[in-house]
């Protein structure tokens, strides 16, 4: 099981965890006080290679002593065998065709009947695994794992398209289920090789993660987003209140943080502060300015990818601009209706470059 106390610190080798609060003048210790609502072995045969050499332990279907028997004896033998073996209709039809082949056609018959058997088994086995029942234990584990991973400030991607820019291992999609857990709870073979099984797995995981991301989005848009559960919004929480709300509501019931732990994270976890403030800016921008069909998580993932490949100074300046923008918008105890939509923007990469250039210019001119 994942350990929340380890996750919320992030990866210590990640530069984001080494950036200090510095001149974060807009941090308000009173933000820790918040009134948030409570929440809640069957080997698969490759059909393209079904006529490969037969394994040595296969039973020899030819019966030399019965090769000269009349058809009536063949019928009786087949009937007796069926009474003993109870083949299903599909396999029985194949067996009857193969057993009644004349001697000169026995080899070809053996090859084709064996191939037909394997084809049926492949289809049945594939179908069963593609329809693997992902029960409550599986689903509950994914939900709980996802809710904890969303608190990881160095998570590298949130969206359900982890292969878009190559495989990124430290993503919500990949980290949700540890390999050991998959071994115990998923089909034992074919998961990575069988397209049907893999697609079904991705669908189930994707759907479960979508709802957990939605939970985080709702928290990020606290007192901004109008919902059926909350048709009236109040004053927008400042970032300290927002973080406290997230730390309180997001962990699963089995891993809740107490009040002291929440206060400590709000005060000290700068990486999470910068990450969630950036995420809120993106959420608000998409809420007002972008189509509902566009994914804010994809934009977040793309920005995180760029930051990972950038210098420490670039990452630090990006965090500074995000926190400045957050403070300008959300630290004045205003309601969302009091904000100008034109101000609901996100610091761009060009903004970061310009700020860095301005910082270094005086030094270069001396």
LOTI-251000 format. One line per field, with one value per residue: residue in three letters; residue number from 0; x, y, z of N, C-alpha, C, O in turn. Coordinates in steps of 0.2 Angstrom, whole numbers, m for minus. Layout:
BEGIN
residu: (ALA/...) .
num: (NUM/...) .
n_px: (X/...) .
n_py: (Y/...) .
n_pz: (Z/...) .
ca_px: (X/...) .
ca_py: (Y/...) .
ca_pz: (Z/...) .
c_px: (X/...) .
c_py: (Y/...) .
c_pz: (Z/...) .
o_px: (X/...) .
o_py: (Y/...) .
o_pz: (Z/...) .
This chain:
BEGIN
residu: (UNK/UNK/UNK/UNK/UNK/UNK/UNK/UNK/UNK/UNK/UNK/UNK/UNK/UNK/UNK/UNK/UNK/UNK/UNK/UNK/UNK/UNK/UNK/UNK/UNK/UNK/UNK/UNK/UNK/UNK/UNK/UNK/UNK/UNK/UNK/UNK/UNK/UNK/UNK/UNK/UNK/UNK/UNK/UNK/UNK/UNK/UNK/UNK/UNK/UNK/UNK/UNK/UNK/UNK/UNK/UNK/UNK/UNK/UNK/UNK/UNK/UNK/UNK/UNK/UNK/UNK/UNK/UNK/UNK/UNK/UNK/UNK/UNK/UNK/UNK/UNK/UNK/UNK/UNK/UNK/UNK/UNK/UNK/UNK/UNK/UNK/UNK/UNK/UNK/UNK/UNK/UNK/UNK/UNK/UNK/UNK/UNK/UNK/UNK/UNK/UNK/UNK/UNK/UNK/UNK/UNK/UNK/UNK/UNK/UNK/UNK/UNK/UNK/UNK/UNK/UNK/UNK/UNK/UNK/UNK/UNK/UNK/UNK/UNK/UNK/UNK/UNK/UNK/UNK/UNK/UNK/UNK/UNK/UNK/UNK/UNK/UNK/UNK/UNK/UNK/UNK/UNK/UNK/UNK/UNK/UNK/UNK/UNK/UNK/UNK/UNK/UNK/UNK/UNK/UNK/UNK/UNK/UNK/UNK/UNK/UNK/UNK/UNK/UNK/UNK/UNK/UNK/UNK/UNK/UNK/UNK/UNK/UNK/UNK/UNK/UNK/UNK/UNK/UNK/UNK/UNK/UNK/UNK/UNK/UNK/UNK/UNK/UNK/UNK/UNK/UNK/UNK/UNK/UNK/UNK/UNK/UNK/UNK/UNK/UNK/UNK/UNK/UNK/UNK/UNK/UNK/UNK/UNK/UNK/UNK/UNK/UNK/UNK/UNK/UNK/UNK/UNK/UNK/UNK/UNK/UNK/UNK/UNK/UNK/UNK/UNK/UNK/UNK/UNK/UNK/UNK/UNK/UNK/UNK/UNK/UNK/UNK/UNK/UNK/UNK/UNK/UNK/UNK/UNK/UNK/UNK/UNK/UNK/UNK/UNK/UNK/UNK/UNK/UNK/UNK/UNK/UNK/UNK/UNK/UNK/UNK/UNK/UNK/UNK/UNK/UNK/UNK/UNK/UNK/UNK/UNK/UNK/UNK/UNK/UNK/UNK/UNK/UNK/UNK/UNK/UNK/UNK/UNK/UNK/UNK/UNK/UNK/UNK/UNK/UNK/UNK/UNK/UNK/UNK/UNK/UNK/UNK/UNK/UNK/UNK/UNK/UNK/UNK/UNK/UNK/UNK/UNK/UNK/UNK/UNK/UNK/UNK/UNK/UNK/UNK/UNK/UNK/UNK/UNK/UNK/UNK/UNK/UNK/UNK/UNK/UNK/UNK/UNK/UNK/UNK/UNK/UNK/UNK/UNK/UNK/UNK/UNK/UNK/UNK/UNK/UNK/UNK/UNK/UNK/UNK/UNK/UNK/UNK/UNK/UNK/UNK/UNK/UNK/UNK/UNK/UNK/UNK/UNK/UNK/UNK/UNK/UNK/UNK/UNK/UNK/UNK) .
num: (0/1/2/3/4/5/6/7/8/9/10/11/12/13/14/15/16/17/18/19/20/21/22/23/24/25/26/27/28/29/30/31/32/33/34/35/36/37/38/39/40/41/42/43/44/45/46/47/48/49/50/51/52/53/54/55/56/57/58/59/60/61/62/63/64/65/66/67/68/69/70/71/72/73/74/75/76/77/78/79/80/81/82/83/84/85/86/87/88/89/90/91/92/93/94/95/96/97/98/99/100/101/102/103/104/105/106/107/108/109/110/111/112/113/114/115/116/117/118/119/120/121/122/123/124/125/126/127/128/129/130/131/132/133/134/135/136/137/138/139/140/141/142/143/144/145/146/147/148/149/150/151/152/153/154/155/156/157/158/159/160/161/162/163/164/165/166/167/168/169/170/171/172/173/174/175/176/177/178/179/180/181/182/183/184/185/186/187/188/189/190/191/192/193/194/195/196/197/198/199/200/201/202/203/204/205/206/207/208/209/210/211/212/213/214/215/216/217/218/219/220/221/222/223/224/225/226/227/228/229/230/231/232/233/234/235/236/237/238/239/240/241/242/243/244/245/246/247/248/249/250/251/252/253/254/255/256/257/258/259/260/261/262/263/264/265/266/267/268/269/270/271/272/273/274/275/276/277/278/279/280/281/282/283/284/285/286/287/288/289/290/291/292/293/294/295/296/297/298/299/300/301/302/303/304/305/306/307/308/309/310/311/312/313/314/315/316/317/318/319/320/321/322/323/324/325/326/327/328/329/330/331/332/333/334/335/336/337/338/339/340/341/342/343/344/345/346/347/348/349/350/351/352/353/354/355/356/357/358/359/360/361/362/363/364/365) .
n_px: (4/2/11/6/12/25/23/17/28/35/47/63/74/70/70/59/56/67/66/64/53/57/55/41/30/16/11/m1/m3/m15/m22/m22/m33/m49/m65/m71/m81/m86/m81/m81/m17/m17/m9/m8/m11/m4/m13/m8/2/m2/0/12/25/19/18/28/21/8/m7/m8/m18/m21/m26/m20/m25/m38/m39/m44/m56/m74/m86/m97/m91/m82/m92/m97/m86/m84/m95/m94/m83/m87/m97/m89/m80/m87/m87/m89/m101/m94/m81/m84/m89/m77/m69/m76/m75/m61/m59/m65/m58/m50/m37/m26/m27/m25/m15/m15/m28/m26/m17/m26/m37/m31/m26/m39/m44/m35/m38/m51/m49/m40/m48/m59/m52/m46/m57/m63/m53/m53/m65/m63/m68/m67/m68/m75/m64/m53/m57/m59/m46/m39/m45/m42/m28/m26/m31/m22/m10/m12/m9/5/18/27/22/22/13/m4/m15/m24/m17/m4/6/7/18/28/33/30/35/33/19/1/m7/2/7/m3/m7/4/16/17/4/m4/0/m6/m20/m24/m27/m17/m9/m5/m9/m1/2/m10/m21/m34/m36/m28/m33/m45/m41/m35/m46/m54/m46/m44/m57/m59/m49/m52/m63/m57/m48/m57/m63/m52/m51/m63/m61/m50/m57/m65/m78/m79/m83/m99/m110/m123/m122/m117/m124/m122/m109/m95/m83/m68/m56/m40/m23/m17/m29/m34/m25/m26/m39/m38/m28/m36/m48/m44/m36/m39/m51/m44/m32/m31/m26/m21/m26/m14/m5/m9/m8/6/10/4/11/25/27/32/33/21/13/16/13/m1/m6/m3/m11/m24/m25/m24/m36/m46/m44/m48/m61/m67/m63/m61/m66/m77/m73/m60/m45/m39/m30/m21/m14/m8/0/9/15/22/31/39/45/52/63/69/80/85/84/74/63/61/58/47/38/38/31/19/14/14/4/m7/m8/m12/m25/m32/m30/m37/m49/m61/m76/m79/m87/m83/m71/m61/m64/m54/m42/m40/m28/m14/3/14/27/35/33/41/54/56/56/67/77/77/81/94/100/105/116/124/126/135) .
n_py: (m6/11/25/38/49/48/51/64/72/72/68/68/71/79/95/103/101/107/120/135/144/157/174/174/183/184/174/169/166/165/158/145/142/136/133/120/109/92/77/62/m108/m103/m105/m94/m96/m90/m85/m82/m91/m104/m116/m121/m133/m147/m149/m161/m168/m169/m178/m193/m192/m201/m218/m233/m246/m244/m240/m247/m250/m251/m238/m238/m243/m232/m222/m227/m228/m214/m210/m216/m210/m197/m198/m201/m190/m178/m167/m150/m142/m135/m140/m154/m155/m152/m163/m174/m172/m173/m186/m194/m194/m200/m213/m207/m194/m191/m184/m171/m168/m169/m158/m147/m149/m148/m135/m128/m131/m124/m111/m109/m110/m99/m88/m89/m88/m76/m68/m70/m64/m51/m47/m47/m46/m32/m30/m23/m23/m20/m8/0/1/7/20/24/24/34/45/48/49/61/70/71/81/81/74/68/68/70/66/54/50/43/39/48/57/48/35/39/36/41/45/48/38/27/25/22/8/m3/m15/m27/m28/m28/m41/m49/m47/m45/m52/m66/m68/m61/m48/m37/m40/m44/m35/m33/m35/m26/m14/m14/m14/m1/7/5/9/22/28/27/35/47/52/54/64/74/76/83/94/100/104/113/123/128/138/145/137/133/122/108/103/114/128/141/152/158/168/168/155/159/154/146/142/135/125/118/114/105/95/91/85/77/65/47/38/30/36/48/65/73/88/95/89/94/108/108/104/114/125/121/114/119/115/108/119/128/120/117/130/134/124/128/141/137/129/139/147/139/136/149/154/144/130/117/105/104/99/103/96/90/102/106/94/96/108/104/95/103/111/101/99/111/124/126/139/143/136/140/154/152/147/158/168/162/161/174/179/171/177/190/188/180/183/193/192/191/188/177/183/196/198/202/195/196/196/184/175/164/163/164/154/163/174/170/169/182/188/182/187/201/200/196/206/218/214/209/221/228) .
n_pz: (0/m3/5/12/19/14/1/0/2/m10/m23/m18/m25/m35/m43/m39/m26/m20/m21/m12/m1/0/m4/m2/1/2/9/21/38/44/35/38/45/42/35/29/19/24/16/6/m79/m93/m108/m121/m138/m152/m165/m177/m179/m178/m184/m180/m175/m167/m149/m140/m130/m135/m138/m148/m161/m171/m174/m176/m176/m178/m191/m202/m199/m202/m206/m197/m185/m183/m180/m168/m160/m159/m153/m140/m135/m134/m124/m114/m113/m115/m125/m129/m141/m151/m151/m152/m165/m173/m169/m174/m188/m190/m185/m194/m206/m221/m221/m229/m228/m215/m209/m213/m208/m195/m192/m196/m187/m175/m176/m177/m164/m156/m160/m156/m142/m140/m144/m134/m122/m124/m124/m111/m103/m108/m104/m90/m73/m65/m50/m34/m25/m33/m39/m27/m22/m33/m33/m20/m20/m31/m25/m15/m23/m30/m21/m22/m24/m34/m45/m62/m72/m75/m84/m94/m104/m106/m115/m125/m126/m125/m114/m97/m82/m69/m67/m64/m70/m71/m58/m50/m48/m41/m47/m40/m34/m46/m50/m41/m43/m56/m73/m75/m87/m103/m101/m105/m118/m125/m135/m133/m119/m113/m118/m112/m99/m98/m101/m89/m79/m83/m82/m69/m64/m69/m62/m50/m53/m56/m43/m37/m45/m42/m29/m31/m37/m27/m20/m32/m43/m47/m42/m41/m28/m21/m24/m21/m20/m10/m2/m11/m7/0/m4/6/13/3/1/14/13/3/8/18/13/2/4/6/17/25/27/32/36/52/61/65/56/44/45/46/33/25/29/26/14/0/m13/m16/m14/m24/m35/m34/m34/m47/m54/m50/m56/m69/m70/m67/m78/m89/m85/m87/m100/m110/m120/m115/m120/m121/m113/m97/m90/m99/m104/m92/m90/m101/m98/m86/m91/m99/m89/m81/m90/m89/m82/m65/m60/m69/m66/m53/m55/m62/m53/m44/m51/m53/m40/m37/m46/m41/m28/m31/m37/m28/m14/m7/m1/m10/m19/m33/m43/m42/m48/m62/m78/m88/m81/m77/m80/m85/m80/m93/m102/m109/m101/m90/m96/m99/m87/m81/m89/m87/m74/m75/m83/m77/m70/m81/m87/m78) .
ca_px: (0/6/12/4/18/31/20/16/35/37/54/68/79/66/71/54/56/72/64/62/48/60/51/34/27/9/8/m4/m3/m22/m25/m23/m40/m53/m71/m72/m86/m83/m82/m80/m12/m18/m5/m12/m8/m4/m17/m4/7/m6/2/19/26/16/22/29/16/1/m9/m8/m25/m22/m27/m18/m29/m45/m39/m47/m63/m79/m89/m101/m87/m80/m97/m98/m81/m85/m101/m92/m78/m91/m100/m84/m76/m92/m85/m95/m103/m89/m75/m86/m89/m71/m67/m80/m72/m55/m59/m68/m54/m47/m30/m21/m29/m25/m10/m18/m34/m23/m15/m31/m41/m27/m27/m46/m45/m31/m41/m57/m46/m38/m54/m62/m47/m45/m64/m63/m48/m55/m71/m61/m72/m64/m72/m74/m57/m49/m59/m57/m38/m37/m48/m38/m21/m26/m32/m15/m5/m14/m6/12/19/32/19/24/8/m11/m20/m25/m14/3/10/7/25/33/31/33/34/30/12/m5/m9/7/9/m9/m6/10/17/15/m3/m6/1/m11/m27/m26/m26/m10/m5/m8/m11/3/3/m16/m23/m41/m36/m24/m37/m50/m38/m34/m53/m57/m41/m45/m63/m58/m45/m56/m67/m53/m46/m63/m63/m47/m53/m69/m57/m46/m62/m69/m81/m79/m87/m106/m113/m129/m121/m115/m126/m120/m102/m93/m76/m63/m51/m33/m19/m17/m35/m35/m21/m29/m45/m35/m25/m41/m53/m42/m34/m44/m53/m39/m25/m33/m21/m24/m25/m7/m1/m12/m5/13/11/2/17/32/27/32/32/14/10/17/9/m8/m8/m3/m17/m30/m25/m26/m43/m50/m44/m52/m68/m70/m61/m59/m71/m77/m71/m53/m43/m34/m25/m16/m10/m4/5/14/19/26/36/44/48/57/68/72/85/83/82/68/58/60/55/40/35/37/26/13/12/12/m3/m12/m10/m16/m32/m36/m28/m41/m56/m66/m80/m77/m90/m80/m65/m62/m62/m48/m37/m39/m23/m9/9/17/34/38/34/46/60/57/58/74/81/77/85/101/102/109/122/128/128/139) .
ca_py: (0/18/28/45/53/48/54/71/76/72/65/73/73/83/102/107/101/111/127/137/149/163/180/172/188/183/169/171/161/164/154/138/142/135/129/116/104/86/73/55/m105/m106/m102/m91/m98/m85/m87/m82/m97/m110/m122/m123/m140/m149/m151/m168/m171/m170/m185/m195/m193/m207/m225/m238/m252/m243/m236/m251/m251/m248/m232/m239/m243/m226/m219/m230/m225/m207/m209/m218/m205/m191/m199/m200/m183/m172/m161/m145/m143/m133/m145/m160/m154/m153/m170/m178/m171/m176/m193/m198/m193/m207/m213/m203/m187/m191/m179/m164/m167/m168/m151/m142/m149/m145/m127/m126/m131/m118/m105/m108/m108/m92/m83/m90/m86/m68/m65/m70/m59/m44/m46/m48/m42/m27/m29/m18/m22/m17/m1/4/2/12/26/26/26/40/51/49/51/67/74/71/87/80/69/71/69/68/64/47/48/43/37/54/60/43/33/43/31/44/48/46/32/21/24/20/1/m6/m21/m33/m28/m31/m48/m53/m45/m45/m58/m68/m68/m57/m41/m32/m42/m44/m29/m32/m35/m20/m9/m14/m11/6/10/5/14/29/30/28/41/53/54/57/71/78/78/88/100/103/107/119/128/130/145/147/133/132/115/106/103/121/133/148/152/163/171/163/154/160/148/143/139/130/119/115/110/99/90/88/81/72/58/42/38/26/39/55/69/76/95/97/87/98/114/108/104/120/130/119/111/124/112/107/126/131/115/118/137/134/120/132/146/133/127/145/150/135/137/155/156/138/125/111/99/105/96/107/92/90/108/105/89/99/113/101/92/108/113/96/100/118/125/127/146/144/133/145/160/150/146/164/171/158/163/182/179/168/182/196/186/176/184/199/190/193/183/176/188/203/197/203/189/198/195/176/172/160/166/160/153/169/179/168/171/190/190/180/192/207/199/195/211/223/210/209/228/231) .
ca_pz: (0/m4/11/11/22/9/m6/0/2/m17/m24/m15/m31/m40/m41/m37/m19/m17/m21/m5/m1/m1/m3/m3/5/2/13/27/43/46/30/40/48/36/36/23/20/24/10/6/m84/m99/m112/m126/m144/m157/m171/m183/m178/m175/m187/m178/m173/m161/m143/m139/m126/m138/m139/m155/m163/m175/m171/m181/m175/m181/m197/m207/m197/m206/m204/m191/m180/m181/m177/m161/m156/m157/m148/m134/m133/m132/m118/m108/m113/m115/m128/m131/m148/m156/m151/m155/m173/m175/m168/m179/m194/m190/m184/m200/m212/m223/m219/m233/m226/m208/m206/m214/m204/m188/m192/m196/m181/m170/m177/m175/m157/m153/m162/m151/m136/m140/m144/m128/m117/m125/m122/m104/m100/m110/m99/m83/m69/m61/m44/m29/m22/m38/m39/m21/m22/m38/m30/m14/m23/m35/m21/m12/m28/m32/m16/m23/m28/m40/m50/m68/m77/m72/m89/m96/m111/m104/m121/m130/m127/m123/m107/m91/m76/m63/m68/m60/m73/m70/m51/m46/m46/m41/m50/m35/m34/m52/m51/m37/m44/m63/m76/m75/m93/m108/m100/m109/m125/m128/m136/m130/m112/m112/m119/m107/m93/m99/m100/m82/m75/m85/m80/m61/m63/m71/m56/m44/m55/m55/m36/m36/m49/m38/m23/m34/m39/m21/m20/m39/m47/m45/m43/m38/m21/m19/m29/m19/m18/m5/m4/m14/m2/m2/m6/12/15/m2/3/20/11/m1/12/22/9/m4/7/8/24/29/27/34/40/57/60/65/50/39/46/44/26/22/30/24/8/m5/m20/m17/m14/m31/m40/m33/m36/m54/m56/m49/m61/m76/m69/m68/m85/m93/m83/m90/m107/m114/m122/m110/m123/m120/m107/m94/m87/m104/m103/m86/m91/m105/m94/m81/m95/m100/m83/m80/m94/m88/m77/m58/m60/m73/m62/m47/m57/m64/m46/m41/m55/m51/m33/m37/m49/m36/m23/m34/m38/m23/m7/m5/1/m14/m22/m40/m47/m41/m52/m70/m82/m91/m76/m76/m85/m82/m82/m99/m103/m111/m95/m86/m99/m99/m80/m80/m93/m83/m68/m76/m87/m73/m69/m87/m89/m74) .
c_px: (4/6/11/10/24/29/20/23/37/44/59/73/76/68/66/53/62/71/61/57/51/56/44/30/19/6/5/m6/m10/m25/m26/m30/m45/m59/m73/m77/m83/m85/m81/m74/m13/m14/m9/m8/m9/m8/m13/1/4/m4/9/19/23/20/22/24/9/m1/m10/m15/m27/m22/m26/m23/m36/m45/m43/m54/m68/m82/m93/m97/m84/m85/m98/m92/m81/m90/m98/m87/m82/m94/m95/m81/m81/m89/m91/m96/m98/m83/m78/m87/m82/m68/m70/m77/m66/m55/m61/m64/m51/m40/m25/m22/m28/m20/m13/m24/m31/m21/m21/m36/m38/m27/m34/m47/m41/m35/m47/m54/m44/m43/m57/m58/m46/m51/m64/m59/m50/m61/m69/m65/m67/m68/m71/m67/m53/m50/m57/m50/m36/m39/m43/m31/m21/m27/m26/m10/m6/m11/2/14/24/29/20/19/1/m16/m19/m21/m6/8/11/14/30/31/34/31/31/24/7/m7/m4/8/3/m9/1/10/15/8/m6/m6/m4/m18/m29/m25/m19/m6/m9/m10/m7/3/m4/m19/m30/m41/m33/m29/m43/m47/m37/m41/m55/m52/m43/m51/m62/m54/m48/m60/m63/m50/m51/m64/m58/m49/m59/m66/m54/m51/m67/m71/m80/m83/m94/m109/m120/m128/m120/m118/m125/m113/m101/m87/m71/m57/m44/m29/m18/m23/m36/m31/m23/m35/m43/m33/m31/m46/m50/m40/m40/m46/m47/m32/m26/m27/m25/m23/m18/m3/m3/m8/3/14/9/8/23/32/27/31/25/10/10/13/2/m11/m8/m9/m23/m30/m27/m34/m48/m50/m48/m59/m71/m69/m60/m66/m71/m74/m63/m51/m37/m29/m19/m11/m6/2/11/18/24/32/41/48/53/63/72/77/82/80/75/62/56/57/48/36/33/31/19/10/10/5/m8/m13/m14/m23/m35/m34/m32/m48/m62/m70/m78/m81/m87/m73/m66/m60/m55/m41/m35/m35/m18/m2/12/24/38/39/40/53/61/59/65/79/82/81/92/104/107/116/127/130/133/147) .
c_py: (6/21/36/50/53/52/61/75/76/68/70/75/77/90/105/106/104/118/129/143/156/169/179/177/187/178/171/166/160/159/147/137/141/131/126/111/97/82/65/51/m108/m102/m100/m93/m92/m88/m87/m87/m103/m117/m124/m130/m141/m151/m159/m172/m172/m177/m187/m196/m199/m214/m230/m244/m251/m240/m240/m253/m248/m242/m233/m240/m237/m222/m221/m228/m218/m206/m211/m213/m199/m192/m199/m193/m177/m166/m156/m145/m141/m138/m152/m160/m155/m160/m175/m178/m174/m183/m197/m197/m199/m207/m208/m196/m186/m185/m172/m163/m166/m161/m146/m143/m147/m137/m125/m126/m125/m112/m104/m106/m101/m87/m83/m87/m78/m65/m65/m65/m52/m43/m47/m44/m38/m26/m23/m17/m19/m10/3/5/7/19/29/28/32/46/53/52/58/72/74/77/87/75/72/72/67/65/57/45/48/42/43/56/55/41/37/39/35/48/45/39/26/20/21/13/m1/m13/m27/m33/m31/m38/m52/m52/m45/m51/m60/m68/m64/m50/m36/m34/m43/m38/m28/m31/m28/m14/m8/m12/m4/10/10/9/21/32/32/34/48/56/57/64/76/81/84/94/104/107/113/125/130/137/148/144/132/125/114/106/110/126/140/148/158/166/166/161/156/154/143/139/134/124/115/111/104/93/87/83/76/65/53/41/34/30/47/59/72/84/98/95/92/105/114/108/110/125/128/116/116/121/111/114/128/126/117/125/137/130/124/138/143/132/133/147/146/135/143/155/150/134/119/105/99/102/100/103/91/96/108/100/92/104/109/97/97/110/108/97/107/118/126/134/147/141/137/151/158/150/153/168/168/161/170/182/177/174/188/194/184/178/190/198/192/187/183/181/195/203/199/197/190/196/188/173/168/163/161/159/159/174/177/170/178/192/188/185/198/206/199/201/216/220/211/216/231/230) .
c_pz: (0/3/10/14/18/3/m5/0/m5/m17/m22/m20/m36/m38/m38/m29/m16/m18/m15/m6/m2/1/m4/2/6/6/20/32/45/41/32/43/42/39/30/24/20/18/11/1/m91/m104/m118/m133/m149/m163/m177/m184/m176/m178/m186/m176/m167/m155/m142/m135/m129/m139/m146/m157/m167/m171/m176/m181/m178/m188/m203/m205/m201/m202/m197/m185/m178/m177/m169/m157/m154/m152/m141/m131/m131/m126/m112/m107/m113/m118/m129/m139/m153/m157/m154/m163/m176/m175/m172/m186/m195/m189/m190/m207/m214/m221/m223/m231/m218/m205/m207/m210/m197/m187/m192/m190/m175/m170/m175/m167/m154/m154/m157/m144/m135/m140/m137/m122/m117/m122/m115/m101/m102/m105/m92/m79/m64/m55/m39/m26/m26/m38/m33/m21/m27/m35/m24/m16/m26/m30/m17/m17/m30/m27/m17/m27/m34/m45/m57/m73/m74/m77/m90/m102/m110/m109/m126/m131/m124/m116/m101/m85/m70/m64/m64/m63/m71/m62/m47/m44/m46/m44/m46/m35/m40/m53/m47/m39/m51/m66/m76/m81/m98/m107/m104/m116/m128/m129/m132/m122/m110/m113/m114/m100/m93/m98/m93/m78/m77/m82/m72/m60/m64/m66/m51/m46/m54/m48/m34/m39/m45/m32/m25/m35/m33/m21/m27/m43/m44/m47/m39/m30/m17/m24/m27/m17/m14/m7/m6/m8/m4/m2/1/14/9/m1/9/17/7/3/17/19/4/m1/8/15/28/30/28/38/46/56/60/59/44/39/44/37/23/23/26/17/2/m12/m21/m17/m21/m36/m39/m35/m44/m57/m55/m55/m68/m75/m70/m75/m89/m91/m86/m98/m112/m115/m117/m113/m122/m113/m103/m91/m93/m104/m97/m87/m96/m102/m89/m85/m97/m94/m81/m84/m94/m82/m70/m58/m64/m69/m56/m49/m59/m58/m43/m45/m54/m45/m33/m40/m44/m31/m25/m35/m32/m15/m4/m3/m3/m17/m30/m44/m47/m45/m59/m73/m86/m87/m75/m81/m81/m85/m88/m98/m105/m105/m91/m89/m98/m92/m78/m83/m89/m76/m69/m80/m83/m71/m75/m89/m84/m76) .
o_px: (10/1/15/11/27/33/22/23/42/47/60/76/80/67/67/51/62/75/57/56/48/54/41/27/16/0/8/m9/m12/m31/m29/m32/m45/m59/m77/m78/m78/m90/m82/m73/m11/m15/m13/m2/m15/m5/m14/5/7/m6/12/14/23/25/18/22/4/3/m12/m18/m32/m19/m31/m24/m40/m50/m45/m58/m67/m81/m93/m99/m84/m84/m99/m94/m80/m89/m100/m87/m80/m95/m97/m80/m78/m89/m96/m92/m97/m81/m74/m85/m82/m65/m67/m76/m64/m50/m60/m66/m49/m37/m21/m18/m29/m22/m12/m25/m34/m22/m21/m38/m41/m28/m34/m50/m44/m35/m48/m57/m44/m43/m59/m60/m46/m51/m67/m61/m50/m62/m74/m65/m64/m72/m67/m65/m49/m46/m55/m48/m32/m35/m41/m28/m16/m23/m24/m6/m1/m11/6/12/25/32/20/20/1/m20/m15/m22/m2/14/14/16/35/27/41/25/27/23/7/m8/m7/9/4/m11/4/5/12/5/m11/m10/m6/m22/m35/m21/m14/0/m15/m12/m10/5/m4/m21/m32/m44/m35/m29/m45/m51/m39/m41/m57/m55/m43/m51/m65/m56/m47/m60/m65/m49/m50/m66/m59/m48/m59/m68/m54/m49/m73/m67/m80/m88/m95/m108/m122/m133/m121/m113/m125/m111/m104/m85/m71/m55/m42/m32/m18/m23/m39/m34/m24/m36/m46/m34/m30/m47/m54/m41/m45/m41/m46/m28/m23/m24/m30/m19/m16/1/1/m6/5/19/13/10/27/38/21/27/22/5/5/10/m1/m16/m12/m12/m27/m35/m31/m37/m53/m55/m52/m63/m77/m73/m60/m70/m65/m72/m60/m54/m32/m23/m13/m5/0/7/17/24/30/38/47/54/59/68/76/77/76/75/71/57/50/52/43/30/28/27/14/4/6/1/m14/m19/m18/m27/m41/m36/m30/m52/m67/m68/m75/m78/m89/m70/m71/m54/m52/m36/m30/m37/m18/m1/12/28/43/44/43/58/67/63/69/84/88/84/96/110/112/121/133/135/136/151) .
o_py: (6/20/39/55/59/56/65/81/80/65/75/81/80/92/110/111/105/122/126/146/160/170/183/174/190/177/176/161/154/157/143/131/145/127/128/108/96/83/63/45/m113/m96/m104/m92/m90/m93/m90/m88/m107/m122/m128/m134/m137/m154/m162/m178/m175/m181/m182/m201/m201/m214/m232/m246/m255/m238/m237/m257/m243/m241/m228/m237/m235/m218/m217/m226/m216/m201/m207/m211/m196/m187/m197/m191/m172/m161/m158/m148/m144/m139/m155/m165/m158/m162/m179/m183/m177/m186/m203/m199/m203/m201/m206/m191/m180/m181/m168/m157/m162/m157/m142/m138/m143/m134/m119/m121/m122/m107/m98/m102/m98/m82/m78/m83/m75/m60/m60/m62/m48/m37/m49/m38/m41/m21/m19/m12/m14/m5/9/11/11/24/34/33/36/51/59/57/62/78/78/77/91/72/78/75/62/61/53/40/52/43/42/57/57/44/37/38/32/54/39/34/21/14/19/11/m2/m16/m32/m39/m34/m42/m57/m56/m44/m56/m56/m68/m63/m47/m31/m29/m42/m34/m22/m27/m25/m9/m3/m8/0/15/16/13/25/38/37/38/53/62/62/68/82/86/88/100/110/113/119/130/132/142/155/146/130/123/118/108/111/129/144/143/163/167/161/166/155/148/137/133/128/118/109/105/99/87/81/78/71/60/56/44/36/27/51/55/74/86/102/99/93/108/119/111/112/129/132/116/116/124/112/115/131/129/117/126/140/132/124/139/146/133/133/149/148/135/143/158/151/134/117/100/93/104/101/105/90/95/110/102/91/104/111/97/95/111/110/95/108/114/127/135/151/145/138/153/162/152/154/171/172/162/172/186/180/174/190/199/186/174/193/202/195/181/188/184/199/208/197/194/185/195/186/169/168/165/155/162/160/178/181/172/180/196/192/187/201/211/202/202/218/224/212/217/236/232) .
o_pz: (3/7/6/10/18/0/m10/m1/m7/m12/m25/m20/m40/m32/m34/m26/m10/m15/m12/m11/m6/7/m7/7/11/6/23/30/47/42/29/44/38/43/26/30/17/15/16/2/m93/m105/m121/m133/m150/m166/m182/m189/m173/m176/m190/m175/m162/m156/m144/m136/m125/m141/m150/m154/m168/m166/m180/m187/m180/m190/m207/m208/m204/m196/m193/m180/m172/m173/m165/m151/m148/m148/m136/m125/m126/m122/m107/m102/m111/m115/m130/m142/m158/m162/m157/m166/m181/m179/m175/m189/m200/m192/m191/m212/m210/m220/m220/m233/m216/m201/m203/m207/m193/m182/m187/m187/m171/m165/m172/m165/m149/m150/m155/m141/m130/m136/m134/m118/m112/m119/m112/m96/m98/m104/m88/m80/m60/m55/m41/m25/m24/m37/m34/m18/m25/m35/m24/m13/m25/m31/m16/m15/m32/m28/m13/m33/m38/m49/m58/m78/m69/m75/m88/m105/m112/m108/m131/m137/m121/m112/m101/m84/m67/m63/m61/m59/m70/m60/m42/m38/m52/m44/m49/m34/m40/m55/m49/m38/m53/m64/m77/m81/m98/m112/m106/m120/m135/m124/m129/m119/m105/m109/m112/m97/m88/m95/m91/m74/m72/m80/m70/m55/m61/m65/m47/m42/m53/m46/m31/m36/m44/m30/m22/m35/m35/m22/m27/m47/m38/m53/m36/m26/m12/m28/m32/m13/m14/m13/m3/m6/m10/m1/0/16/11/m1/8/20/8/2/19/21/3/m4/10/19/34/33/26/42/45/52/56/57/40/34/41/34/18/19/24/14/m1/m16/m26/m21/m24/m40/m45/m38/m47/m61/m60/m57/m72/m80/m74/m77/m94/m96/m88/m101/m118/m111/m114/m109/m124/m108/m106/m90/m91/m105/m98/m85/m94/m103/m89/m82/m97/m95/m78/m81/m97/m78/m70/m55/m62/m69/m54/m46/m58/m58/m41/m41/m53/m44/m29/m38/m44/m29/m22/m35/m31/m11/1/m3/m1/m16/m32/m49/m51/m46/m62/m72/m87/m90/m72/m85/m75/m90/m87/m94/m102/m105/m88/m86/m97/m91/m75/m81/m89/m74/m65/m80/m85/m71/m74/m92/m86/m73) .
